Structures are given as structure tokens and as C-alpha cells.
């Protein structure tokens, strides 16, 4: 904690990266994975704390559906940055399979793997059913989580489990709960686990969820006090005007989701207002209202304000930018202004 009367300074906390391995218009997944590795190597060089991959399915603009495989790709191509899931959508999977996959990753890359877990499917219900025939809507997430944790630490099992996760058993893989509402905030607090909030698409619930997590937190063998990481969209460029233009790619992504028109990530446009209705503009604001867009000076001021409001222990930056070089440059700017 600094002497800043408002609390923490940007230089007081770690910054991390969330990547969806975006597929851009005219591109393909192979190019997306090359870009992901290049960004991960840059993030490591710039001193980012961790690099997480998000699980989504049946989305033409996201290549990271086989999340554990992409994590292995990134971990193998880097040397020290923590690599993990942001997150694995547990209702899509057998807990045993996830224990084995992350046990394998931790065995290959000791001390570098994080397991972030979400209870949403990360897709539509039809695709969720195709992923796992006995589709769960997430109501049994606490039971799934307990089963998964017991594979890593059999002492947590209520009774002897004759099924073992090998690799997995006995490994200390940090488990995070991800959320965009109060459910995971409360559960992670009760279990004494670190919590990551998705402010990048659920800004309205950020402060209530963080307050619930901190006020309900119960110390555990994992943590003696709350640890909250907050995800936020950051689009940084040399000027406010260029950043605003780059931001229209992210706006189009969410606009296409609203319209049910799922396509690869679109190039930026000069004026987003020409593409959207008043209702759609309000909907975009509800989902993207916490986005930080601008020049280095603008982004630094907005990031500090965001930190003042959230008092986050760590900030995870998401930059959905069409041009890969501009995306790399955005993360370079964030690194420079947060040191």
C-alpha cells in the first residue's frame, strides 16, 4: 500500500493479460495461435504477471476453445510468466478430466500454471449440450468444484475416492473462481480462494461483487486475506483518436453478439454511431462501460480511477484489437504507464 491518500498506485499492483486468441476477418486459427504466442512472449518480456486463456465455443472470432491445449502452447513458448485459464467453464467438463489436464500442465511447467474456473458454459445451450451430453446449467458448480479440488487434494474428499487424477493428485495448482455476478464472489469468499471479476463485460456488478467477496471472506490454507483480480478492456494507442477508432472493433464484436450475427473480429470503422441504433448504443454501454480507451495519458488517468474505485489487488487487461501490431503496442503502453 502506498501513501497515496486514495489507496494504491498503478505501480503497486501486478498487471496481467487475458487472451481469447481472436480470429480476425481474413485470418484463421493458425495465425491466431502464432499471435497469441507472440503476445505472451512480449507480456513476459514487459513484466506482466500472468497470461490467461479464455474458453469459448462455437464463436467464429475466438480460437481458444481447446483452452488447455493453448495454455500448453503458450507455456512451452515462454519461460517464467504464469499461464492459466480465464477460465475453464467447469459445467462443460468432467472434473476428473480437468484435474488430469491441469495436472499434466503443472507437471510439464512446474509452478507456472493457474486454474481459473467459471460456471457459465461460455457458449449457447445447444453447443453446451454437444460439449457434455448431461448438460449442467451451473447449479451444481459448487459440487463440481469440490470434486475437482479433491482430485488435487484427497484430504478434501468427504469419503475415500477410489478414482485418482494422475497426474494431478498432490499438486498445488492455484484455483481461482471467476465471476460476473455475486454467486462466485460469495463462493470464493466462503472457500478462501482468490476471485477474478469480469468487469470487462459486466461493469455494473463490479463494486457490489467485490464488496461481497471482501466482506464474506473466510481465511483458508490458500489465502489469509481476500485477493481480487479485476478484468478490464484497455485499448491504448498513441492518440485518443486512434484508440477510439481501434475500440470500434470491440464495439462491433458485442454489437454482433447482440444481433446474433457471429462473425470474425471486424476491422475498425471511423464512426461506430453510423452502425448502431440508440438502443444498441445503450446496450453496449451496459456491457462495455468500464472500458478504458485512449492515449497513454488518458489511459493512465482512467486506470488509476478504476483502481481507486475497485482497490483491485491485480488488474487483468483484455485488448480485443483487430491489427496485431496495434494490439502489441497497446500492451506496451499499459506496461510503460503502470511502472
Order of alpha helices (4+ residues) and beta strands (2+ residues): beta-alpha-beta-alpha-beta-alpha-beta-alpha-alpha-beta-alpha-beta-alpha-beta-alpha-alpha-beta-alpha-beta-alpha
